[in-house]
Amino acid sequence: MMRQVTGFVASHTATRAGDARVTLAGELDHTTAPQVREAVAACMAERLTSLRLDLSGVGFCDCSGLSVLLETRLCVLLAGADLVVTGIGAQLARLISLIGADGILAEGRVRADSLLARSE
């Protein structure tokens, strides 16, 4: 499924194997953040084991966009699924660094059990 509003695209796919992919393109801000929530929620309804979040098409991200990405991370990990983040661009990487979230939202795979290990 793909939805586009004001030059922003949030598409998602899920497979029977429990893997899903959310691909974002355009400006991620307060106007487009709800589309990310919708795409992630649609994938989460499929009882996934991993979610791949492709950010390679995101040209700009503000604090609302960053907030929805952090919410996505938490939602996926608390559901017991792994999160794989790809395509973090320079602007988003700088924003992540400015708030000190380099280790929280970074490219690569974060296993759901790593969240449980931190809380113990």
Contacts in CASP RR format, 6 or more apart in sequence:
PFRMAT RR
TARGET T0000
AUTHOR 0000-0000-0000
METHOD contacts of the structure
MODEL  1
MMRQVTGFVASHTATRAGDARVTLAGELDHTTAPQVREAVAACMAERLTS
LRLDLSGVGFCDCSGLSVLLETRLCVLLAGADLVVTGIGAQLARLISLIG
ADGILAEGRVRADSLLARSE
1 11 0 8 1.000
1 12 0 8 1.000
1 13 0 8 1.000
1 39 0 8 1.000
1 42 0 8 1.000
2 9 0 8 1.000
2 10 0 8 1.000
2 11 0 8 1.000
3 9 0 8 1.000
3 10 0 8 1.000
3 11 0 8 1.000
3 35 0 8 1.000
3 38 0 8 1.000
3 39 0 8 1.000
5 31 0 8 1.000
5 32 0 8 1.000
5 35 0 8 1.000
6 27 0 8 1.000
6 31 0 8 1.000
6 32 0 8 1.000
7 26 0 8 1.000
7 27 0 8 1.000
8 24 0 8 1.000
8 25 0 8 1.000
8 26 0 8 1.000
8 27 0 8 1.000
8 28 0 8 1.000
8 31 0 8 1.000
8 32 0 8 1.000
8 35 0 8 1.000
9 23 0 8 1.000
9 24 0 8 1.000
9 25 0 8 1.000
9 26 0 8 1.000
10 22 0 8 1.000
10 23 0 8 1.000
10 24 0 8 1.000
10 32 0 8 1.000
10 35 0 8 1.000
10 36 0 8 1.000
10 38 0 8 1.000
10 39 0 8 1.000
11 22 0 8 1.000
11 23 0 8 1.000
11 39 0 8 1.000
12 20 0 8 1.000
12 21 0 8 1.000
12 22 0 8 1.000
12 23 0 8 1.000
12 39 0 8 1.000
12 40 0 8 1.000
12 42 0 8 1.000
12 43 0 8 1.000
13 20 0 8 1.000
13 21 0 8 1.000
14 20 0 8 1.000
14 21 0 8 1.000
14 42 0 8 1.000
14 43 0 8 1.000
14 46 0 8 1.000
14 48 0 8 1.000
17 49 0 8 1.000
18 46 0 8 1.000
18 47 0 8 1.000
18 48 0 8 1.000
18 49 0 8 1.000
18 50 0 8 1.000
19 48 0 8 1.000
19 49 0 8 1.000
19 50 0 8 1.000
19 51 0 8 1.000
19 52 0 8 1.000
20 43 0 8 1.000
20 46 0 8 1.000
20 48 0 8 1.000
20 50 0 8 1.000
20 51 0 8 1.000
20 52 0 8 1.000
21 43 0 8 1.000
21 51 0 8 1.000
21 52 0 8 1.000
21 53 0 8 1.000
21 54 0 8 1.000
22 36 0 8 1.000
22 39 0 8 1.000
22 40 0 8 1.000
22 43 0 8 1.000
22 51 0 8 1.000
22 52 0 8 1.000
22 53 0 8 1.000
22 54 0 8 1.000
22 72 0 8 1.000
23 54 0 8 1.000
23 57 0 8 1.000
24 36 0 8 1.000
24 53 0 8 1.000
24 54 0 8 1.000
24 55 0 8 1.000
24 57 0 8 1.000
24 58 0 8 1.000
25 57 0 8 1.000
25 58 0 8 1.000
26 32 0 8 1.000
26 57 0 8 1.000
26 58 0 8 1.000
26 59 0 8 1.000
26 60 0 8 1.000
27 58 0 8 1.000
27 59 0 8 1.000
27 60 0 8 1.000
27 61 0 8 1.000
28 36 0 8 1.000
28 58 0 8 1.000
28 59 0 8 1.000
28 60 0 8 1.000
28 61 0 8 1.000
28 62 0 8 1.000
28 64 0 8 1.000
28 65 0 8 1.000
28 68 0 8 1.000
28 69 0 8 1.000
29 60 0 8 1.000
29 61 0 8 1.000
29 62 0 8 1.000
29 64 0 8 1.000
29 65 0 8 1.000
30 62 0 8 1.000
30 64 0 8 1.000
30 65 0 8 1.000
32 65 0 8 1.000
33 64 0 8 1.000
33 65 0 8 1.000
33 67 0 8 1.000
33 68 0 8 1.000
36 65 0 8 1.000
36 68 0 8 1.000
36 69 0 8 1.000
36 72 0 8 1.000
37 68 0 8 1.000
37 71 0 8 1.000
37 72 0 8 1.000
40 51 0 8 1.000
40 72 0 8 1.000
40 75 0 8 1.000
40 76 0 8 1.000
43 51 0 8 1.000
44 51 0 8 1.000
44 75 0 8 1.000
44 76 0 8 1.000
44 79 0 8 1.000
44 81 0 8 1.000
48 76 0 8 1.000
48 79 0 8 1.000
48 81 0 8 1.000
49 81 0 8 1.000
49 82 0 8 1.000
50 81 0 8 1.000
50 82 0 8 1.000
50 83 0 8 1.000
50 84 0 8 1.000
50 109 0 8 1.000
51 72 0 8 1.000
51 76 0 8 1.000
51 81 0 8 1.000
51 82 0 8 1.000
51 83 0 8 1.000
51 84 0 8 1.000
52 84 0 8 1.000
52 86 0 8 1.000
53 69 0 8 1.000
53 72 0 8 1.000
53 83 0 8 1.000
53 84 0 8 1.000
53 85 0 8 1.000
53 86 0 8 1.000
54 86 0 8 1.000
54 87 0 8 1.000
55 69 0 8 1.000
55 85 0 8 1.000
55 86 0 8 1.000
55 87 0 8 1.000
55 88 0 8 1.000
55 89 0 8 1.000
55 92 0 8 1.000
56 86 0 8 1.000
56 87 0 8 1.000
56 89 0 8 1.000
57 87 0 8 1.000
58 89 0 8 1.000
58 92 0 8 1.000
59 89 0 8 1.000
59 91 0 8 1.000
59 92 0 8 1.000
60 91 0 8 1.000
61 69 0 8 1.000
61 91 0 8 1.000
61 92 0 8 1.000
61 95 0 8 1.000
63 95 0 8 1.000
66 92 0 8 1.000
66 95 0 8 1.000
66 96 0 8 1.000
66 99 0 8 1.000
66 101 0 8 1.000
66 105 0 8 1.000
69 105 0 8 1.000
70 101 0 8 1.000
70 104 0 8 1.000
70 105 0 8 1.000
72 83 0 8 1.000
73 83 0 8 1.000
73 85 0 8 1.000
73 104 0 8 1.000
73 105 0 8 1.000
73 110 0 8 1.000
76 82 0 8 1.000
76 83 0 8 1.000
76 112 0 8 1.000
77 83 0 8 1.000
77 110 0 8 1.000
77 112 0 8 1.000
77 114 0 8 1.000
77 115 0 8 1.000
78 115 0 8 1.000
79 112 0 8 1.000
80 112 0 8 1.000
81 112 0 8 1.000
82 109 0 8 1.000
82 110 0 8 1.000
82 111 0 8 1.000
82 112 0 8 1.000
83 109 0 8 1.000
83 110 0 8 1.000
83 112 0 8 1.000
84 108 0 8 1.000
84 109 0 8 1.000
84 110 0 8 1.000
85 105 0 8 1.000
85 106 0 8 1.000
85 107 0 8 1.000
85 108 0 8 1.000
85 110 0 8 1.000
86 107 0 8 1.000
86 108 0 8 1.000
87 107 0 8 1.000
88 96 0 8 1.000
88 105 0 8 1.000
88 106 0 8 1.000
88 107 0 8 1.000
96 102 0 8 1.000
96 104 0 8 1.000
96 105 0 8 1.000
96 106 0 8 1.000
END
